[in-house]
Amino acid sequence: MVWYLLIAGAVVFAHLFITYGAIRNFHYVWVKMARKKRTRYRPATTLIVPCKGIDTRFLSNVQSFVEQEYENYTLFFVVEAESDPAYAELCRLRDRPASQSHAREIRVLVAGRSRSSSQKIHNLLHAVSQVPPESEVLAFADSDISVPHDWLDHLVQPLYQPERGATTGYRWLVPTTPNPATLAASALNGVVAQCLGNTPYNEAWGGSMAIRVADFHRLGIPEIWSRTLSDDLSLSRAVKQAGLKVAFVPQCLVASFEFFTWRRLFEFGRRQFLITRIYAPYMWWPGLVGSLGSVVGLWGSLAVAAYAAAVHAEHVALYAAVPVVLFAGQILRAVLRQITMAVTLRQHLIRLAPAAAADIFGCWLWSIVLLVLMLSSAVGRTIRWRGIRYRLVSPTDIQILEDRRVSGSLWQRMNPAKTDLL
């Protein structure tokens, strides 16, 4: 009994600590979303959007970047080659910008093929090299997200405080089809999004992040990016090493419309966590321990409680209380993150309703899926991302092992609505 109480007490304490963090982050989001008054800090900004192929809702996504209510920004779309099917669509968009666009200039850049870093980073560095000298802020976004008209304004605004080295939002996966794998992906993505708040542990997400141009160069981000795979985690590391903060902006939680099969979910999840293991082990290890404790703690304590009841042991209620507390904590965290979704993505509530229900009532199941994905990322150093196979030797050393990229209409026929997220 004594040994069980010690172990169960430690598990419950860790569980309550995680739940406290979720409540704290939820409060931060709630307060930020309710706050209306903002500074008028609107420096000249260059928004860079790397593109590869035609993502789900591609045209409406890229159109949302054109229609930002921000008077002082330049918009760069960048592709690897003119044969990319996105190139022609982007050129048409550039030549017929929306009448309500405030962009000073819209350009479609061609970066060419990468030989050392990931293709995405190669594209980003090519665009950065052409940023107008008057730009004070660099903003980055992915082509698989749809952003509201005030997204750029919210993303840039916190940088008026010098101690904030970068700002970030995050994606919320909106199922295009409510099949089990896609619902699982949405729930698991929500678990990660729930970790963001008023905390020093924030990590920038490359699909929605901004940094001052001066800090970008002072911190040596171009040199770091030239030999790495991850744009956001490497940038986050440099920002934090300089004693600056990564500020999470709840208004920049954005919708990403997706469909997953179980195979694609496994590939995506393993890639995400493997990259985290290499670039941010201080995040990966606590995540693994927490995931393991959540699953083993719940089901182990449930088994012990069932055994205690079967043999009519003393203090059966105490045994039973442990799994009840652990399960209640999982439910509470699921409810909080779904309320966060409802507050930040009101316009997508109907489409997100099945995912919200699946998260709340199936959180115990998704915790097992999460553990499987994290354990799979503990082995190996190779990933495949958008047709390229990489080996992650270290945070500053990657190898391109295999390149199966195809071009033009062939890529589009093979992947009519494919998005390999990162």
C-alpha positions in Angstrom: 0.0 0.0 0.0 2.8 2.4 0.9 4.7 1.9 -2.3 1.6 2.4 -4.3 0.6 5.6 -2.5 4.1 7.0 -3.2 4.0 6.2 -6.9 0.4 7.2 -7.3 1.0 10.5 -5.4 3.9 11.4 -7.7 1.8 10.6 -10.8 -1.2 12.6 -9.5 1.0 15.5 -8.6 2.6 15.6 -12.1 -0.8 15.3 -13.6 -2.2 18.2 -11.6 0.9 20.3 -12.5 0.2 19.7 -16.2 -3.5 20.6 -15.7 -2.5 23.7 -13.8 -0.3 24.8 -16.8 -3.3 24.2 -19.2 -5.5 26.3 -17.0 -2.9 29.1 -16.8 -2.5 29.1 -20.6 -6.3 29.1 -21.1 -6.6 32.1 -18.8 -3.8 33.9 -20.9 -5.7 33.2 -24.1 -9.0 34.3 -22.6 -7.6 37.6 -21.4 -5.7 38.3 -24.6 -8.8 37.7 -26.7 -10.9 39.9 -24.6 -8.4 42.8 -24.7 -9.4 45.2 -27.5 -6.9 48.1 -27.1 -3.7 47.6 -29.0 -0.8 49.9 -29.8 -0.5 51.3 -33.3 2.9 49.8 -33.9 2.9 49.0 -37.6 6.4 49.0 -38.9 7.2 48.3 -42.5 6.9 44.5 -42.8 7.8 41.9 -45.4 5.6 38.8 -45.4 7.2 35.7 -46.9 5.0 32.7 -47.9 6.9 29.6 -49.3 4.7 27.4 -51.5 4.9 23.9 -52.8 2.1 22.5 -55.0 -1.5 23.1 -54.6 -2.6 22.7 -51.0 -6.1 22.2 -49.7 -8.0 25.5 -50.3 -4.8 26.9 -51.7 -6.4 29.8 -53.6 -8.4 31.1 -50.6 -5.4 30.6 -48.3 -3.1 32.7 -50.4 -5.8 35.3 -51.1 -6.1 35.8 -47.3 -2.4 37.0 -47.3 -3.2 39.5 -50.0 -6.1 41.0 -48.1 -4.4 41.9 -44.9 -5.6 45.1 -43.2 -2.0 46.3 -42.8 -1.0 49.4 -44.8 2.7 48.9 -44.8 3.7 45.5 -46.0 5.3 43.8 -48.9 4.2 40.3 -49.8 6.6 37.6 -51.2 5.4 34.2 -52.4 8.4 31.9 -53.2 8.5 28.6 -55.0 11.3 26.2 -55.9 10.7 26.3 -59.7 8.4 27.8 -62.3 7.3 24.2 -63.0 5.6 24.1 -59.6 1.8 24.2 -60.2 1.6 26.9 -57.5 3.7 29.3 -59.6 1.1 29.9 -62.3 -1.7 30.4 -59.7 0.4 32.8 -57.7 1.3 34.8 -60.8 -2.4 35.2 -61.7 -3.1 36.3 -58.1 -0.2 38.9 -58.3 -1.5 40.3 -61.6 -5.0 40.6 -60.4 -4.7 41.6 -56.7 -7.9 42.2 -54.7 -9.1 45.8 -54.7 -9.0 45.8 -50.9 -5.3 44.8 -50.8 -3.0 47.1 -48.8 0.2 45.3 -49.9 2.7 47.8 -51.4 4.1 45.1 -53.6 3.3 41.4 -54.4 6.1 39.4 -55.9 6.4 35.7 -56.9 10.0 34.5 -56.4 11.8 31.4 -57.8 14.4 30.1 -55.4 15.8 27.1 -57.3 16.7 23.7 -55.8 18.4 23.4 -52.4 21.6 21.5 -52.0 22.4 21.9 -48.2 19.4 23.0 -46.2 15.7 22.0 -46.4 13.9 23.2 -49.5 11.6 25.4 -47.4 14.5 27.1 -45.7 16.3 27.6 -49.1 13.2 29.3 -50.3 13.0 31.5 -47.3 16.6 32.6 -47.5 16.2 33.4 -51.2 13.2 35.7 -50.3 15.0 37.3 -47.3 17.9 38.3 -49.6 15.4 40.5 -51.5 13.7 42.2 -48.6 13.4 45.9 -49.1 15.8 47.9 -47.0 13.0 49.9 -45.3 11.4 46.7 -43.9 11.8 46.5 -40.1 10.0 43.2 -39.5 10.0 39.8 -41.2 6.8 37.7 -41.0 6.5 34.1 -42.2 3.5 32.0 -43.1 2.7 28.7 -44.7 0.4 28.3 -47.7 -1.8 25.7 -46.0 -3.3 28.2 -43.5 -6.2 30.6 -43.8 -5.7 33.8 -41.9 -8.2 36.6 -40.9 -7.7 40.1 -42.2 -6.1 41.4 -39.0 -3.7 38.4 -38.6 -0.5 40.3 -39.7 -1.4 43.3 -37.4 -1.7 41.0 -34.4 1.4 39.0 -35.3 3.6 42.1 -35.6 2.2 44.2 -32.8 3.9 42.6 -29.7 7.4 43.2 -31.3 7.1 46.9 -30.1 8.5 45.5 -26.8 12.3 45.0 -27.2 12.4 41.9 -24.9 10.2 40.0 -27.3 12.5 38.5 -29.9 9.8 36.7 -31.9 6.1 36.3 -32.1 4.2 33.2 -33.0 0.7 31.8 -33.6 -0.1 28.1 -34.3 -2.3 26.0 -36.5 -5.6 24.4 -35.6 -6.3 21.5 -37.9 -9.9 21.8 -39.3 -11.1 18.4 -40.7 -12.3 18.6 -44.3 -13.7 15.1 -43.7 -14.5 13.9 -40.1 -12.9 10.5 -40.5 -11.2 9.0 -37.4 -7.6 9.7 -38.4 -8.4 13.3 -39.2 -10.2 13.8 -35.9 -7.3 12.2 -34.1 -4.9 14.6 -35.9 -7.0 17.6 -34.9 -7.1 16.5 -31.2 -3.4 15.8 -31.0 -2.6 19.1 -32.7 -4.8 20.8 -30.1 -2.7 19.2 -27.3 0.4 20.9 -28.7 -1.4 24.2 -29.2 -2.5 24.0 -25.5 1.2 24.2 -24.4 1.4 27.8 -25.7 0.8 30.7 -23.4 2.5 33.2 -21.1 5.4 30.9 -20.6 9.2 30.8 -21.3 8.7 27.4 -23.0 7.0 28.8 -26.1 8.4 27.7 -29.4 7.9 29.7 -32.6 5.9 27.9 -35.3 7.1 28.7 -38.9 3.6 28.8 -40.3 2.8 32.0 -38.4 5.8 33.8 -36.9 7.5 37.2 -37.0 10.8 38.7 -36.0 12.5 42.1 -36.3 14.9 42.3 -39.3 17.7 43.6 -37.1 17.3 40.7 -34.7 17.1 38.2 -37.5 20.6 39.2 -38.8 22.1 40.0 -35.3 21.3 36.5 -34.1 22.8 35.0 -37.2 19.6 33.3 -38.4 20.7 33.3 -42.1 23.8 31.3 -41.2 21.9 29.0 -38.9 19.3 28.3 -41.5 21.8 27.6 -44.2 22.7 24.3 -42.6 19.5 23.1 -40.9 16.1 21.7 -41.6 13.8 23.4 -39.1 13.1 27.1 -39.6 11.1 27.6 -36.4 12.8 25.6 -33.8 16.3 26.8 -34.8 15.0 30.4 -34.8 13.4 29.8 -31.3 16.7 28.5 -30.0 18.7 31.5 -31.2 16.1 33.9 -29.8 16.2 32.3 -26.4 19.9 32.0 -26.3 20.0 35.8 -26.8 17.9 36.2 -23.6 14.7 37.2 -25.6 11.2 35.8 -25.5 9.0 34.1 -28.0 5.6 35.7 -27.5 2.5 33.6 -28.3 -0.3 35.6 -29.9 -3.7 33.8 -29.5 -5.3 35.9 -32.3 -2.8 34.2 -34.6 -4.2 30.7 -34.0 -5.1 29.9 -37.6 -7.2 27.3 -39.4 -5.5 24.6 -41.5 -7.9 22.5 -43.5 -6.7 18.9 -43.6 -7.5 15.3 -44.3 -5.5 12.4 -42.8 -5.3 8.7 -43.3 -3.8 6.7 -40.4 -0.6 6.2 -42.5 -0.2 9.9 -43.1 -1.0 10.7 -39.5 1.8 8.4 -38.4 4.3 9.8 -40.9 3.4 13.4 -39.9 3.4 12.8 -36.2 6.7 10.9 -36.2 8.3 13.6 -38.3 7.1 16.4 -36.0 8.3 14.7 -32.9 11.6 13.5 -34.4 12.4 17.0 -35.4 11.6 18.2 -31.9 13.8 15.5 -30.4 16.8 16.7 -32.5 16.2 20.5 -32.2 14.5 20.8 -28.9 15.2 17.8 -26.6 14.3 19.9 -23.6 10.7 19.8 -25.0 10.8 16.2 -26.3 11.9 14.5 -23.1 9.2 16.1 -20.8 6.7 15.4 -23.5 7.6 11.7 -23.7 7.6 11.4 -19.9 4.3 13.2 -19.6 2.7 11.1 -22.3 4.0 7.9 -20.8 2.8 8.9 -17.4 -0.6 9.8 -18.7 -1.2 6.5 -20.3 0.5 4.2 -17.8 -0.8 6.2 -14.9 -4.4 6.1 -16.0 -4.6 2.5 -17.1 -2.2 1.2 -14.5 -4.1 2.8 -11.6 -7.4 1.6 -13.1 -6.0 -2.0 -13.2 -4.8 -1.7 -9.6 -8.2 -0.3 -8.5 -10.0 -3.2 -10.2 -7.8 -5.7 -8.6 -8.3 -4.1 -5.2 -12.0 -4.3 -5.6 -11.8 -7.9 -6.8 -9.9 -9.1 -3.7 -11.9 -6.8 -1.3 -8.8 -4.9 -0.2 -9.0 -2.1 2.3 -9.2 1.5 1.1 -10.8 0.5 -2.2 -12.1 4.1 -2.6 -8.6 5.4 -2.3 -7.4 3.1 -5.1 -10.4 4.1 -7.2 -9.8 7.8 -6.7 -6.5 7.8 -8.5 -7.8 6.9 -12.0 -10.8 9.1 -11.5 -8.5 12.1 -10.8 -6.3 11.3 -13.8 -9.3 10.8 -16.2 -11.0 14.0 -14.9 -7.8 15.9 -15.6 -7.7 14.6 -19.2 -11.3 15.6 -19.7 -10.8 19.1 -18.2 -7.8 19.8 -20.4 -9.7 18.7 -23.5 -12.6 20.9 -22.6 -10.3 23.9 -22.1 -8.5 23.5 -25.4 -11.8 23.2 -27.2 -13.1 26.4 -25.6 -9.8 28.0 -26.7 -10.6 26.8 -30.2 -14.2 28.2 -30.0 -12.9 31.6 -28.8 -10.2 32.0 -31.4 -11.8 30.3 -34.4 -15.5 31.2 -34.2 -16.0 31.2 -37.9 -15.1 27.5 -38.1 -17.2 26.2 -35.2 -19.6 24.1 -37.3 -16.8 22.3 -39.1 -14.8 21.8 -35.9 -17.8 20.5 -33.9 -17.1 16.8 -34.6 -13.4 17.3 -33.8 -14.3 18.9 -30.5 -16.6 16.1 -29.5 -14.0 13.5 -30.5 -11.3 15.3 -28.5 -13.4 15.6 -25.3 -14.9 12.1 -25.3 -11.9 10.3 -26.9 -9.1 12.1 -25.1 -8.2 8.8 -23.3 -7.7 7.1 -26.7 -5.8 10.0 -28.3 -3.3 9.9 -25.4 -2.4 6.4 -26.5 -2.0 7.5 -30.1 0.2 10.3 -28.9 2.4 8.0 -26.9 2.8 5.7 -29.9 3.9 8.6 -32.1 6.4 9.9 -29.5 7.9 6.4 -29.0 8.2 6.0 -32.8 10.2 9.3 -32.9 12.7 8.0 -30.3 14.3 5.8 -33.0 16.2 6.9 -36.1 17.1 10.2 -37.6 15.6 10.1 -41.1 12.4 11.7 -42.3 10.7 12.3 -45.6 9.3 15.7 -46.2 7.7 16.8 -49.5 9.4 14.2 -51.6 12.9 14.6 -50.0 14.4 12.2 -47.6 16.7 13.8 -44.9 19.0 12.6 -42.2 19.1 14.9 -39.2 22.7 14.5 -38.0 22.5 17.4 -35.6 20.6 20.7 -35.3 23.2 22.3 -37.5 23.9 19.4 -39.9 21.5 17.6 -42.2 22.1 15.3 -45.2 19.8 15.0 -48.2 19.7 11.2 -48.8 17.1 10.9 -51.5 15.2 13.3 -53.7 12.0 12.1 -55.3 10.5 15.5 -56.2 8.6 15.7 -59.4 7.5 18.8 -61.2 4.7 20.5 -62.9 1.4 18.9 -63.7 2.8 15.5 -62.8 3.2 16.5 -59.2 -0.3 18.0 -59.2 -1.8 14.8 -60.6 -0.1 12.6 -58.1 -0.9 14.9 -55.1 -4.1 16.9 -55.9 -4.7 18.0 -52.4 -1.6 17.0 -50.5 0.1 19.0 -47.7 3.1 17.6 -45.9 2.9 19.8 -42.8 5.8 20.9 -40.7 
